[in-house]
Amino acid sequence: MHLPSRAQRRPDDATRPPRRPAWPARAHLRHTATGVAVLIVVALSGAIVVLPTEVSRGGERGDTSSTGHRLTGSHLPFIATALSDVEVTTGHSATLPFRLEGARGAASVKIVIEARGAVVKTIVAGHTAKSGVTSSVTFVCRLAPGRYVWTVKATDALHRSPLIVHSARLTVVAVYPAQADIQRAIDWLRQRSGVTAVAVVDTDGVLHGWNQDTQFVTASVIKAMLLVEYLRTHATVSSWALATLTPMIEQSDNNAAEAIYGVVGDAGLYDLARAAGMQRFAISGVLFGAQLTAADQARFFYRLPSLVPRAHRALALYLLSHIVSYQSWGIPAVARPRGWQVWFKGGWRGTDIGQLVHQVARLHKGDRTFSIAVFTNGDPSQGYGIETIQGVTARVLGGK
């Protein structure tokens, strides 16, 4: 085989360097491009990226405890949230719901309650809490009435505290009416002429009063019982019933009351008395001769909505809050200007010792609901009896 001599080769063959494999250059370009891309992403995001030091093929390794067991948790920051504002009456139990997110393992928890930035109570939970699970702490609240802030403090299995904490409000309310105001009303009532009695069922459902178990003849107060008993025992209200119940309550019509009494009878009124927890109710064939006590009527009006079937509850409350203006003296005349809703019934008549004036009411405002009954007999006039009821009401509401 004849090979060309060195001189016969192409002129550039002598100066051309030997070829090198192309892959190192391409690999270099790929790595360079990747580095530039990472720098661009970091620059655009403005974030600092910290890569995990240990990465498995399946992803980031889970944290482990000192015992080598895998701990539960999430990629979220450790967050402790007080889930809702809570309101409680002094002396009652309060439940504070909370939730942890991003905690590793079981976390120990305590609740810190503050007023104006100062800690007033710390409650250590009797159990641990886990991430993503709603939990709660219950305690008997003996804090003074007022507004507080409650916060969840926690420590997880890695001895971490929450990075983010959301607090909530705790409102502590007093029992209403205050015992001192009820006593002031009693002291004033005892100075009034005639035979008198008062009963108050406070927001805690506790009965207070003076002469509260003394029996009085009813007058028209019993019409509220007739209304409730009729509605309790009738699935529907006919046009006749509505046309009879309405004037019986709104205008205190006696003929309408006798008509309803003819339907429910003594047996029905006794059934209602038992359901309402009355202890000294008595009737024997004469509607307006029924015997009532202030305590029994205060209990009845306090429980009244629950005694009426749901289907008829709105009707009962509507009638008892829409009594004609010229009969809306006494309790509603004092309470309504102060923002109270009032459902009530009054009664008046002459007796052998003078004038009788009664009134019973259920009052509601905001988170407060209570009832009051004021009974009088032997008043020198109806106006005097009305003045007695208004004076008692003003003092119970914390007035003069």
DAZIDA-V896137 format. One record per backbone hydrogen bond with DSSP energy under -1.0 kcal/mol. CO is the residue of the C=O (numbers start at 1). NH is the residue of the N-H. If there is no record, write none. Layout:
co | nh
CO | NH
CO | NH
//
This chain:
co | nh
10 | 13
12 | 16
22 | 26
23 | 27
24 | 28
25 | 29
26 | 30
27 | 31
28 | 32
29 | 33
30 | 34
31 | 35
32 | 36
33 | 37
34 | 38
35 | 39
36 | 40
37 | 41
38 | 42
39 | 43
40 | 44
41 | 45
42 | 46
56 | 59
59 | 56
63 | 71
65 | 68
69 | 65
72 | 105
78 | 163
78 | 164
79 | 101
80 | 166
81 | 99
86 | 171
88 | 173
89 | 92
92 | 141
94 | 139
96 | 137
97 | 83
98 | 135
99 | 81
100 | 132
101 | 79
104 | 157
107 | 129
108 | 155
109 | 125
110 | 153
111 | 123
112 | 151
113 | 120
113 | 121
114 | 149
115 | 118
118 | 115
121 | 113
123 | 111
129 | 107
130 | 133
135 | 98
137 | 96
139 | 94
141 | 91
146 | 172
148 | 170
149 | 114
150 | 168
151 | 112
153 | 110
155 | 108
156 | 159
160 | 156
164 | 80
166 | 82
168 | 150
169 | 86
170 | 148
171 | 88
172 | 146
173 | 90
176 | 203
178 | 182
179 | 183
180 | 184
181 | 185
182 | 186
183 | 187
184 | 188
185 | 189
186 | 190
188 | 191
189 | 192
195 | 377
197 | 375
198 | 210
199 | 373
200 | 208
201 | 371
202 | 205
206 | 202
208 | 200
210 | 198
211 | 214
212 | 295
216 | 292
220 | 223
221 | 224
222 | 226
223 | 227
224 | 228
225 | 229
226 | 230
227 | 231
228 | 232
229 | 233
238 | 242
239 | 243
241 | 245
242 | 246
244 | 248
245 | 249
246 | 250
247 | 251
247 | 253
250 | 324
253 | 257
254 | 258
255 | 259
256 | 260
257 | 261
258 | 262
260 | 264
261 | 265
264 | 268
265 | 269
266 | 270
267 | 271
268 | 272
269 | 273
270 | 274
271 | 275
272 | 276
273 | 278
282 | 291
286 | 289
287 | 290
290 | 218
291 | 282
292 | 216
293 | 297
294 | 298
295 | 299
296 | 300
297 | 301
298 | 302
299 | 303
304 | 307
309 | 312
312 | 316
313 | 317
314 | 318
315 | 319
316 | 320
319 | 322
320 | 344
324 | 327
325 | 328
330 | 334
331 | 335
332 | 336
335 | 338
335 | 340
336 | 339
341 | 364
343 | 362
345 | 360
347 | 358
349 | 356
351 | 354
354 | 351
355 | 379
356 | 349
358 | 347
359 | 374
360 | 345
361 | 372
362 | 343
363 | 370
364 | 341
365 | 368
368 | 365
370 | 363
371 | 201
372 | 361
373 | 199
374 | 359
375 | 197
376 | 357
377 | 195
379 | 355
381 | 385
382 | 386
383 | 387
384 | 388
385 | 389
386 | 390
387 | 391
388 | 392
389 | 393
390 | 394
391 | 395
392 | 396
393 | 397
394 | 399
395 | 398
//
